[in-house]
């Protein structure tokens, strides 16, 4: 900037004159209003390339001046000086036109030179490039122009504008809002747009900026964000979660924002984001209260959300309201669900009237199927939606919101046909393993014989401390295949055929259903036929050798044999679930076998039958997966009763993937995270909300990183099993640390096994087990599968 002020003295009365000795700019005639003229004296403050002035005097003229040297526009807070000169003794006499912008300040009136033009009216200096940022954001339009709008699950529609306050260690700080799409990082904005620290190479400059901006009370700069949360219509002042910003700096930033964001009046709050900020809040609270800084926590900030986009997307289908007891929606339905079902087949789109979490089975299904999934409170009663119920619609969910508009059936059919693969798929399998095996004897590579779920749980047992992954057995595909292939006789075609008898196997019975002319289009026939098939499979007679082989599994927990004491969980494990790009969540069934329920094979047959649920069959039909190359194995391990907590976690920071981390949903007791249902506490029925948080590895100083937990919301459950909850958060801090360490092990191990890329992540299910004496139970990880992104 200095070169612009290397000007010679001119004695013209209308010129603005800057004295380098006095550091004073005299503007002889400033027009503020139609008849309002002032003589202004401004003193330069600070050094460097920025020309920052403090208005010392603004004296009224008694008479109108002959010529005007500057015009101030209150609407844009801009002063335009037509002629500015600096005494230089000798030389030419160039004249410059200079633009100065009023700054949001805590004391005094300050202006900053933002642009200057040479004698030929060519732009010779610019503080900020076109669209790089702003000193003020007078309205929502200006805010939106610089904001980045989140499309991450759970934060869709949230808008963020990053800011930097330079020279906070002087009486002359300057606030800059940065174009957060163009400059995602504070340093890039400071280095490229403001051209600070440019006397050093990029890496060294970045290190120096970080040292002067974060983690220090003696910082030169202050960096943060203004985040707009539409659910509660609040603009939150936020800082880096691990940056221990002082109370003085919070107050300073808040007061500058009040000046710089006039449109956000009454909506601006300070939001302590991470544990570091929450730990300092008690210390800061008196100062914040005295300064009038409102504080809001994450639970209140997210508020009583009326609408949320959990998975953006676009689809076509028939808009249909689905209530408990109604027939299941199909692949041509955009389903308005008045409840959160335990399972859901392929649909065209999902709208729930009850809140969801990012890790719910419904959202996992939507992500897998690439279908839009949104929560809209009382959707079926809204004036814009109700008239479309029963009609064909075009459904779009984006960061900007939800759009539903009328469409045609042909448009829906064309869209659906475009998604199906052209050729059939045959899942890989291995039928050579014919006996149930202990999990300790199999591993990751055995999924073709025992299913992905069983193989991955077995693999967990090899990398985690003893007891963290359940011990148990896996029943191979070969036993399912044998059971389904045996000829069936008897009136109901479930018994084994005797010598000389011929019958129809369960495979043949299934094939007859699939080949029936009514199957593709008659939903009632399809549902009734598959239900009858599942019933026959559950009642099907098995050879004694198969019964004995499965019964011997129980000796693992009860070596003496009957009477048995261990309750067992029998879980589906197929070659068509828990795969990269396809998790099959909710397609199949698991069941619990109590000690007195008879032979274990009775529960195993229930799991086998679930390969033929309506949802599973429809899913395979859509993807052209061969039904008779899809096999069901069974994972068997102890049943966990009355657990103290349960949850789901993903080894990825879903809210800000730039920073490594894990996303966790956790809930008290057995209350489901993935398929929550209303619960009654006292005399009030509530819809359970889990703890939802991110554990992220963030810079904690100029030279180190640390793990920080950032809660997005807290559980609303206050009692479980009829007793008050005993922990402030669902998992204790020690359990969160333990879970984080295990997630790291799981992520790195399975990334190598799957050959995963940069975006790879694993999804796990975990529990805190029950105890008999009221002590805290053990963290158990009972499932691991690739995350579908």
Steps between C-alpha positions, in 0.01 A plus 500: 500500500790735572564573132153643463579765751832610346334818371605861477346793678218691332351819638155456350244561771285199408780248540534259793850528639688231691794608715748211552663689786179559695337179360186710449269504199308825462186484287383860451146437376308180577139488392298280736148614410339729243592814702737347753871577440783426736870558538662168601832426664602132513807360672668192359532213751720196465764430239548269207315483174155577635400866529282515807377837628333619818267796455623766743274793410201557276418872506193649330535771232309821555461551125490263207854443362577584139629150421445162664799273549322199655153352509391265778220250434344384830324207333824339383718658773736616224683830454632588153784754493553654157847644558761392751856630513801443719772768527812362336705814437560465130381298205183460301158567638283189441150509644333191644139403570475298822218294653484461875268267688367562848601218734294327768685604816460499876616861546533801273432533129750319282539472125713270291621574147344228285572621143700765314514610137778674307476811287373297204227358725666159505466293815839521668421341837237271641481376856283200406454341159155476346298255711792420735328630809348799676540737793125518565210265429202732511234243404426130455578521130855615576540223757377233257739624231799411720354194673556131447179301540542157656381188321632267772239280663339665801631846410340544158408866450733632772701795361848604606701817437855501633662815635839631603566793733851633443706707744299393806808578708470871412233766554424475126362153414341448158226244437489319165235256379642257247339330202489162668447305182796660326717495814406201720796570730567817694866506406434478127278806525756697701790395277334521157226760540649732763858430388629474853797281597604502133859587587548130584452172310152352528572228759699725730239773464226253590688389810555861610136591439383199706736594784365856500133404461419188703559358850661813649383787719756720326363446152519761225198365314170340598336249266154347516166459326149637501270202451131537418275224638163519324329268751517770769572804281823577685838632387764333715845641568725193501872432534721202427391229749845453656594871502475634858378846402506742793190668636641837392532385142150349498359834618709692246386278212136507607489880525660540158246256355211697647628802306586311180183285476213741560248265337574236767399727789353295783605172334876507560625261772825347617509121456769307694562221252727245665599371840784752516253789478253339740773449759587872477140620502465518880810716511378724217134521601520806733685701235261391224194587710638840589571571132153383394626204295222238474622139520320202346581131522473248218172351620325838505669609177363210299169560671167344422589423141201512267680377189835337425659355187693190603585371152475734202375355174237498229235246407154438356216298651148492636468702823350271762437527875605187689363440851564210740326189366484628141643290215870566452586770244662390175766620263254731321394674824623824649408398852382742769566290810299602805732278707852362467465134393741227604569423137430656167524360151605689191290812454520799267549746784457540875325768707467428872275695736721405796865605528781277379872482566770489236579139595145367510429192290261704290770752413756228437250341264439832326874556454546149365210539257592863420150616590399834652422470870357786706324568827200735482290535812131430422584473130171336405308798644696779336309707248770469232521121532151369584347567152775288340432188711402213271647678198820441300762750611850626431689502833819705551694548822793742490691731727238764420211287621235258378304523176195290415319560171251315283641253244374220275514124544702470181765736639518278810530179298770650276696614804472159667608310187807721468628378837485123451809311383494349153627154595440262793741473793612176664640546853821314581463194723677193633302191604796284597480582874231266633532527882439791741833655597620700801562864411856452620556256211377725217576853384452771241567282196235245601206726415417296189422200721355660817383848393654841544355572844637183656837533326545862610404430862750213495761742365420748778592233751848485350578873527317613815568411865336182623133545579444813292374300202253221583620142501277251326433283197409539134265266311615465136304558181524128420250406772248755371551373145453137611185586697349693209589229245340203679176369341193583709197279545187507704183700470675830569823403317721550807586142596786291372409248232523132579646224278337504158323830560553804279450851620566867435794669670474844656718623212242363254217657698677837490566466127131431435407822680751707303383352169130554568352754260348690793830554678629816322184710528271353768632630835243305702588169333870564542472586870274202581705251301829603658346501847377143446845394376670645808249320723573168330878552531465565874291183540721296268631166626877466512716184492610385843867542408440869422306547823783341699774704327329827587408384852867429577566875466330549838771298675738794442319684783349201685761221481304258723208514258133536592339654683643802321539839671633732231265719297632528143460755226468357147580762235477505123827480308469483121713546192273788401538747791771695685692541175675813367228710339218278635429434867154343480398663828157380611449243223539189714400390850678400816346318794574404859503135612419451865646201692161325528381551142600158370760420232709795378415417140149638559644849532749441219209415267337836583816674382516283187137588421581871516697472176151505343354812661306727268770766524788261429329343201405838358855624549649205313239533226584865448876442483454179296680297768457123460276385787640147488862609523425704811560301818428547867752425772433556871721678755437368854625672815369577851193718520553833673212584730424830673815661368587835653552671164510425130599685189636523149823665391675572171878536472460825311418861581172523308449868587840629390685225311806724458600413858552135602255374756206283595125566508303343786134455591448354848191440711420382852395140561352297216324796339586463133718754325439361153124437529370707793141476617316729743560426868302593810681678783275575794166577341648658187567332166812636328694418188852404608791714382849350540830657587648600165857617482823504305839401639744685275878531492564873478802731533540584868807720469733617227687170522258237631157346456246373751172311500199719569139391557239731349142422605229582248216399732447317827265218586158603629464179702496559876416150622545146374370169640287713735803666663671837443800489269829501687731679257487858369569376148412155364866393492744619761811687387706185565264293286512759221880484505489121494253500210718746310806279536311191385352687204850599395618138513195378310527771235866443418476120508194468276616776266796277416283189472248668270761704310305815588573845358510842664127508575488150651338456840358225717166501680472316831230416753594500869354448846586557864401168658283448807643416842348337808645739758421840347857558383582618151497228236743420220519661157420231242519548122257258343515588130726666243429567136613743230326837517287581199566863407 
